[in-house]
Amino acid sequence: MLHKKLLERGNHQHWLGKKGRSFFKGAIVTAAILGILSTSFMPSNYTSASQAAPTSTDTYQDRFLELWGDISDPDNGYFSPQGIPYHSIETLIVEAPDYGHVTTSEAISYYMWLEAMYGKFTGDFSGFKKAWDVAETYIIPTEADQPNSSMSKYNASKPATYAPEWELTSLYPAQLNFNAAVGSDPISNDLVSTYGTNTIYGMHWLLDVDNWYGYGSRGDGVTTPSYINTFQRGREESTWETIPQPSWDAMNFGGKNGYLDLFTGDSNYATQFKYTNAPDADARAVQATYWADQWADEIGVDLGTYKGKASKMGDYLRYSMFDKYFRKIGSPTVAGTGYDSAHYLLSWYYAWGGGISSSWAWKIGSSHNHFGYQNPMAAYILSEEADFKPASANGATDWGVSLDRQLEFYQWLQSSEGAIAGGATNSNNGRYEAWPAGTSTFYGMGYEENPVYADPGSNTWFGFQAWSMQRVAELYYKTGDTRAKAILDKWVGWIKTVVQLNSDGTFAIPSNIDWSGQPDTWNGTYTGNSNLHVTVTSYGTDLGITGSLANALLYYSKASGDDESRVLAKELLDRMWNLYRDDKGLSAPESRGDYNRFFEQEIFVPAGWTGTMPNGDEIKSGVKFLDIRSKYKDDPDYQKVLDAYNNGTDPEFYYHRFWAQCDIAIANGVYSILFGEGSEPVNNSSITPVSAAFDKNTQNQADIAVNLNLNGNTFSGIKDGSTYLTQGTDYTLTGNAVTLNRNYLAGKEIGELKLTFDFSKGVDPVLTVKISDTTPSGSITPTIASFDKHPDKQANVAVTLTTANHTLSAIKIGSTVLTSGTDYTVSGGTVTLHKEALAVLQTGVYNIVFDLSAGTDPALTLTVSDSSVAAGNIKVQMFNGNTTAQTNGISPKIKLYNTGNTNVNLSDVKLRYYYTIDGDKAQNFWCDWSSAGSSNVTGTFVALPSPKTGADYYLEIGFTSGAGELAAGASIEVQARFSKNDWTNYTQTGDYSYNGTSSSYADWSKVTGYISGNLKWGVEP
């Protein structure tokens, strides 16, 4: 279950041109301030002039907001239609993800961080909340993606079956060994008892956002997005040698066993789901949420449940602190018996999975620890900040231990020069082999120069230095930790010697670095590691990492008082902006010499193994990278790559990676917060009033007047979201008086409109306009009707329409517009819906909307049934397993009887439990047990078209074909449970279907039962 995340390593070349770029208007710090500009930042004659206090400026805040606007602009293509950030705008890009429009949990965590800072500068944290909502909807596997029916069968005393890791892809599949030592999982019961579920709350690392590969959601081949994985086969497997596979392997694609037998060897294979978490991304989400909360508190904004989401994610993130097979740290041949399997570091991954059609599950940690994944800031937040301490019994304590262990890890790995070396593992060669004599150790784990992967070496990329040390710098800034300061003092000293600021205004940072020697075995004290050395082997202009490096330097400068670090960070930010700004963000040219591997890189497939990708590409021995990704031939940039290959040259690209744009924007924002206006008291502007009402009724429409209190600032405009209103059209400005035009307001939807008044400094105030429409509305009689699809019972449905002097524009069923004269006719005040149009509808409940030119559109609730296939009779008994008035989980216990004379297919049966949601949130369903098989029970949440007494939602319980038949006179039981994603309470005592009087099964007519869509039991509310 190896997850290996190769990170972006563009081969940036020196570039002096300014093609298509706009230029930063502010001045770069001059040679007079710096002393001289040389190829190394720290010249020997560095002058004291650089110690002058920086002047306050909002230039960097403006840059942040400008980049936020570029990233958020839908025309620029950073996001999918669902609002998921792509890895990059461009599609032809091969690095950690092998296609630009897949995405990573890393990108999602950067999205949260970007929107948190946007909230800091604007007071609007809705984007931050949306980023979390996107994560929960799309990249944190839902209960449907990791069924509790399987996950509940997880055995914490036998977490997984051992399979060795191998260096070469040609040594796979790795044979499962059921007799190898596997320790016990010490945190499973803690998590289950805390959160009431066996499912995992963590992000899967890789998502095929547009379903480019074609696996679909849960193996259906069609829906988007789709959970996928790539890396599975050892430290030498580069991105170019991977075989993409679905995380939900229903064996619909690949070979006879799906893709499973490419990776693990077994006597038989079962359909299964499997997910892999990248701990650095989840930790970054915690880090971003902490700052969002800090900044929201400054202006009295409550982030509500979102702190709890980060805390919960951090609780599950503890799985990354354990050895892969829960073996004892330092004695890796021995099965662990508890926390002796915890290394307390953020390892390369944790993973979990289980059977799709059978009840079993597994979990693993990781033995391999890379310094670049550590996040001591997140460890501090989860162990010390009250609002973020995990709810589990041991969560905060574990993170407290992790904070100390991570800082020790940095100390152990710090080279003589100051750079941080690779890491350590508890499993030599991935097979728990003995370490060679003389290997340096950290708590018994052996040193690895390049943990996890070797093509290229995982710690030859400079980016890990900037990413990881930024978190150490934040911790130092926040807490003043002396250990963090000592690590940073030496690391920043090295950075100053290797960053190049050239006299022509260009810059370069290390791209690749190399290592020699090893650290001294850890004894609790940093020795200076005189035998561990780093060398810079190449330079480039990786813009995202330049941003992250500046970020780290700025936090260090603010905390330590070292102004040279601020000046260096400012130089990097200014030069980057000056050289590489374009109309979509910032981008530097990248020469991709590795793209010849499109055509030359063979992917190992065992001899005799055959299968197909979803698009029909054949998987067999001897295939190349492009052979199983032939869709790349349709990419608009493919011809460029092909031409360069045929000409023997390297193609050049300008990439816009989502994470890189965020890193640049955030670094500029950090400069503003720490050294610009954000670090000084700011007098906020205000508006009067802050709320208003607007009636769309043409008889009552009126402009809205707003007075501005500038408070020393200047007024910049009004925004609806990220879009500025047009002065002179949407509003007028006279002195300090703004008038919102009634015609603009009339075009807005009914509900709350929030308009942000943008000022040059401070928090921007928001005007909330409550938009209503008192225009007399039309009506229909009746408002409820039914239609039977039985050929002998089909009949037109007639309603009387009162238009209130408006015009009937259309009649719609959902997004479908009915055709006048064919689907319906109008005669006087009567509208007749023709049976021919209704007969094509599936059984169910429909809202038929009569679209009038003004006012609220009346709607007919039409229930479509089919008595021709509704043989059978049923009875429902029910009691509530939990009768507490306020509860975060509703637990209906249901017994279903077949009271007829013929067998009933359970797949034709639906049961509805009606309730009030008490705060509309996403919800999860679990079948804890059923005599029909819990995996054969489904749950769907449906909002009622119009609320009823005691009900605005119902849970519809159904059955898969695997449930079989319910024999005449027989019964089955279903013990169900459902909760909101954020675990907030329901008030269930007034719910329509609630039965608080019984503690055992009793006939209950308020739970309704249907066969083939026809009501067979109970009374609907």
Salt bridges, closest charged atoms under 4 A:
GLU8 OE2 - HIS87 NE2 3.32
GLU66 OE2 - ARG581 NH2 2.91
ASP70 OD2 - ARG581 NH2 2.68
GLU90 OE2 - HIS656 ND1 2.78
GLU95 OE2 - HIS87 NE2 2.66
GLU95 OE1 - ARG592 NH1 3.72
GLU95 OE2 - ARG657 NE 2.75
ASP98 OD2 - ARG629 NH2 2.87
GLU106 OE1 - LYS5 NZ 3.46
GLU136 OE1 - LYS309 NZ 2.97
ASP145 OD1 - ARG218 NH1 2.64
GLU165 OE2 - LYS324 NZ 2.97
GLU165 OE1 - HIS368 NE2 3.01
GLU167 OE1 - ARG431 NH1 3.17
ASP190 OD2 - ARG318 NH2 3.76
ASP210 OD2 - HIS101 ND1 3.18
GLU237 OE2 - ARG233 NE 3.44
GLU241 OE1 - ARG597 NH2 3.86
ASP280 OD1 - LYS5 NZ 3.60
ASP293 OD1 - LYS307 NZ 3.57
GLU298 OE1 - LYS120 NZ 2.90
ASP315 OD1 - ARG318 NH2 3.12
ASP387 OD2 - LYS307 NZ 3.32
ASP398 OD2 - ARG318 NH1 2.63
ASP404 OD1 - ARG483 NH1 2.98
GLU408 OE1 - ARG405 NE 3.71
GLU417 OE2 - HIS533 ND1 2.74
GLU433 OE2 - ARG431 NE 2.86
ASP455 OD2 - ARG597 NH2 3.27
ASP481 OD2 - ARG483 NH2 2.84
ASP489 OD2 - LYS485 NZ 2.78
ASP542 OD2 - HIS12 NE2 3.74
ASP562 OD2 - LYS496 NZ 2.79
ASP563 OD1 - ARG566 NE 2.65
GLU564 OE1 - LYS496 NZ 2.97
GLU571 OE1 - ARG575 NE 2.58
ASP574 OD1 - ARG63 NH2 3.06
ASP574 OD2 - LYS570 NZ 2.89
ASP582 OD2 - HIS656 NE2 2.73
GLU590 OE2 - ARG657 NH1 2.80
ASP594 OD2 - ARG592 NH2 2.99
GLU618 OE1 - LYS620 NZ 3.64
ASP703 OD1 - ARG742 NE 3.22
ASP720 OD2 - LYS748 NZ 2.98
GLU752 OE1 - LYS754 NZ 3.95
ASP851 OD2 - LYS812 NZ 3.55
ASP928 OD1 - ARG977 NH2 2.86
GLU956 OE2 - ARG912 NE 3.01
ASP982 OD2 - LYS921 NZ 2.79
ASP1003 OD1 - LYS875 NZ 3.62
GLU1020 OE2 - ARG912 NH1 3.98
